Amino acid sequence: MQNLLRSYQLFSEAEIESLGPFLRSRRLEKGDYLIKAGKICTEIAFVQSGLLRSYYTKDDGDEITYCFTFENTLMTAYSSLITGLPSSENIQALVPTELWVLQKRDLEALAQRSINWILLQKHLAEQQYVELEKRIFSYQKEKASERYRELLLAQPHYLQQIPLQYLASYLGITRRHLSRIRREMLERAN
């Protein structure tokens, strides 16, 4: 996590070290939740290792996966975190996952000490917006096969660990269509 904070080029080493007492280690087993729908999110998690899936459940019970979070990334139920309202999303571990967790109240306490923590929050909000925009544009501009190829290039190791139904939901296609895409890519590779 310290390397991630250094990459933002906002903090002094002393500021980065001041985060240490506020961080708590947490392990999620496969299937465990960082947050469930209906609960208020009060924390931000850094994924040290593992894989998280964010999804919501439609009225008919169908689960829609809209995000995967890989290691060395921050994750939270952002809307709930900033509004203080119950989350409409679930964040679940797909594999055993090691996290470093920071409570919102502790981040606010750090922000009282240094404006750089406020700048980090601004940066994270901007990142969330950019990711959301990219996701919307990819659905409008790209075929499912292109979205799958991009994910395959970016995260080949984890792609094998994501159950097909979650991957198909993330891509906005059926499992059958995903199988066809994978088969066609395999045929082209041979």
C-alpha positions as CSV (number, residue, x, y, z in Angstrom):
1,M,0.0,0.0,0.0
2,Q,2.9,2.3,0.7
3,N,4.1,2.0,-2.9
4,L,0.6,2.9,-4.1
5,L,0.6,6.0,-2.0
6,R,4.1,6.9,-3.2
7,S,2.9,6.6,-6.8
8,Y,0.4,9.4,-6.3
9,Q,3.4,11.7,-5.5
10,L,1.4,13.6,-2.9
11,F,2.8,12.4,0.4
12,S,6.0,12.8,2.3
13,E,7.5,9.6,3.8
14,A,6.3,10.8,7.2
15,E,2.8,11.1,6.0
16,I,2.8,7.6,4.5
17,E,4.2,6.2,7.7
18,S,1.5,8.1,9.7
19,L,-1.1,5.8,8.0
20,G,0.4,2.7,9.6
21,P,-1.4,2.8,13.0
22,F,-4.8,3.2,11.2
23,L,-4.5,0.2,8.9
24,R,-6.0,-3.1,9.9
25,S,-5.2,-6.4,8.2
26,R,-8.2,-8.5,7.1
27,R,-8.4,-11.8,5.4
28,L,-11.5,-12.8,3.4
29,E,-12.0,-16.4,2.4
30,K,-13.5,-17.3,-0.9
31,G,-17.1,-16.3,-0.8
32,D,-16.7,-13.8,2.2
33,Y,-18.0,-10.3,1.8
34,L,-16.2,-7.0,2.2
35,I,-19.7,-5.4,2.2
36,K,-23.2,-6.6,1.6
37,A,-26.1,-4.7,0.0
38,G,-28.1,-2.9,2.6
39,K,-25.1,-2.1,4.9
40,I,-23.4,1.3,5.2
41,C,-19.8,1.3,4.0
42,T,-17.4,2.9,6.4
43,E,-14.1,1.7,5.1
44,I,-11.6,1.6,2.2
45,A,-9.7,-1.6,1.5
46,F,-6.4,-2.1,-0.3
47,V,-6.2,-5.5,-1.9
48,Q,-2.8,-6.8,-1.1
49,S,-3.5,-10.2,-2.8
50,G,-6.6,-11.9,-4.1
51,L,-9.6,-10.9,-6.2
52,L,-12.9,-9.2,-5.4
53,R,-16.2,-9.1,-7.4
54,S,-18.7,-6.3,-7.1
55,Y,-22.2,-7.0,-8.0
56,Y,-25.8,-6.1,-7.4
57,T,-28.9,-8.2,-7.4
58,K,-31.9,-7.4,-9.7
59,D,-35.5,-7.7,-8.5
60,D,-35.8,-11.1,-10.2
61,G,-32.8,-12.4,-8.3
62,D,-30.2,-12.2,-11.1
63,E,-26.8,-11.1,-10.0
64,I,-25.1,-8.5,-12.3
65,T,-21.3,-8.4,-11.9
66,Y,-20.0,-5.0,-12.9
67,C,-16.5,-4.9,-11.4
68,F,-13.5,-7.0,-10.6
69,T,-10.8,-5.7,-8.2
70,F,-7.4,-7.1,-8.5
71,E,-4.4,-6.9,-6.2
72,N,-2.6,-3.6,-5.5
73,T,-5.8,-1.7,-5.9
74,L,-8.1,0.2,-3.6
75,M,-11.7,-0.8,-3.3
76,T,-14.8,0.4,-1.5
77,A,-18.6,0.7,-2.0
78,Y,-17.9,4.3,-3.0
79,S,-21.5,5.7,-3.2
80,S,-22.3,4.4,0.3
81,L,-18.9,5.6,1.7
82,I,-19.5,9.2,0.6
83,T,-23.3,9.4,1.2
84,G,-23.5,7.4,4.4
85,L,-26.5,5.5,2.9
86,P,-26.9,1.7,2.6
87,S,-24.9,0.2,-0.2
88,S,-26.8,-1.3,-3.2
89,E,-23.8,-3.4,-4.1
90,N,-22.1,-6.5,-2.7
91,I,-18.3,-6.9,-2.7
92,Q,-17.3,-10.5,-2.4
93,A,-13.9,-12.4,-2.5
94,L,-13.6,-14.8,-5.4
95,V,-10.4,-16.3,-3.9
96,P,-8.7,-16.0,-0.5
97,T,-8.0,-12.3,-0.3
98,E,-5.7,-10.3,1.9
99,L,-6.7,-6.7,2.6
100,W,-5.4,-3.6,4.5
101,V,-8.5,-1.7,5.7
102,L,-8.8,2.0,6.6
103,Q,-11.9,3.3,8.4
104,K,-13.5,6.4,6.9
105,R,-13.2,8.2,10.3
106,D,-9.5,7.5,10.3
107,L,-9.1,8.9,6.8
108,E,-11.0,12.0,8.0
109,A,-8.6,12.3,11.0
110,L,-5.6,12.1,8.7
111,A,-7.2,14.8,6.5
112,Q,-7.3,17.1,9.5
113,R,-3.5,16.8,9.8
114,S,-2.6,17.2,6.1
115,I,-4.4,18.5,3.0
116,N,-2.7,15.8,1.0
117,W,-5.2,13.2,2.4
118,I,-8.0,15.4,1.0
119,L,-6.1,15.6,-2.3
120,L,-6.0,11.8,-2.3
121,Q,-9.7,11.6,-1.8
122,K,-10.2,14.0,-4.7
123,H,-7.9,11.8,-6.9
124,L,-9.7,8.6,-5.9
125,A,-13.1,10.3,-6.8
126,E,-11.6,11.3,-10.2
127,Q,-10.4,7.7,-10.8
128,Q,-13.8,6.3,-9.9
129,Y,-15.4,8.7,-12.5
130,V,-12.9,7.8,-15.2
131,E,-13.3,4.1,-14.6
132,L,-17.1,4.4,-14.8
133,E,-16.9,6.4,-18.0
134,K,-14.5,3.9,-19.6
135,R,-16.9,1.1,-18.6
136,I,-19.9,2.8,-20.1
137,F,-18.0,3.7,-23.3
138,S,-16.7,0.1,-23.7
139,Y,-20.3,-1.2,-23.6
140,Q,-21.4,1.3,-26.2
141,K,-18.4,1.1,-28.5
142,E,-16.8,-2.3,-28.2
143,K,-18.0,-5.8,-28.8
144,A,-18.0,-8.3,-26.0
145,S,-15.1,-10.1,-27.7
146,E,-13.0,-6.9,-27.5
147,R,-13.9,-6.4,-23.8
148,Y,-12.9,-10.0,-23.1
149,R,-9.6,-9.6,-25.0
150,E,-8.7,-6.5,-23.0
151,L,-9.5,-8.2,-19.7
152,L,-7.5,-11.2,-20.9
153,L,-4.5,-9.0,-21.7
154,A,-4.7,-7.1,-18.5
155,Q,-5.3,-9.9,-16.0
156,P,-4.6,-13.3,-17.5
157,H,-3.7,-15.0,-14.2
158,Y,-7.0,-14.0,-12.5
159,L,-9.2,-14.6,-15.5
160,Q,-8.8,-18.3,-15.0
161,Q,-10.1,-17.9,-11.4
162,I,-13.3,-16.0,-12.2
163,P,-16.3,-18.3,-12.6
164,L,-17.8,-18.2,-16.1
165,Q,-21.2,-16.9,-15.0
166,Y,-19.5,-13.9,-13.3
167,L,-17.3,-13.2,-16.3
168,A,-20.2,-13.4,-18.7
169,S,-22.3,-11.1,-16.5
170,Y,-19.4,-8.6,-16.4
171,L,-19.1,-8.6,-20.1
172,G,-22.9,-8.3,-20.5
173,I,-23.4,-11.6,-22.4
174,T,-24.6,-15.1,-21.8
175,R,-22.3,-17.9,-20.7
176,R,-23.0,-19.5,-24.1
177,H,-21.8,-16.4,-25.9
178,L,-18.7,-16.3,-23.7
179,S,-17.9,-19.9,-24.5
180,R,-18.2,-19.1,-28.2
181,I,-15.9,-16.1,-27.9
182,R,-13.3,-18.2,-26.0
183,R,-13.5,-21.0,-28.5
184,E,-13.0,-18.6,-31.5
185,M,-10.0,-17.0,-29.8
186,L,-8.5,-20.4,-29.1
187,E,-9.1,-21.4,-32.8
188,R,-7.4,-18.2,-34.0
189,A,-4.4,-18.9,-31.7
190,N,-3.9,-22.4,-33.1
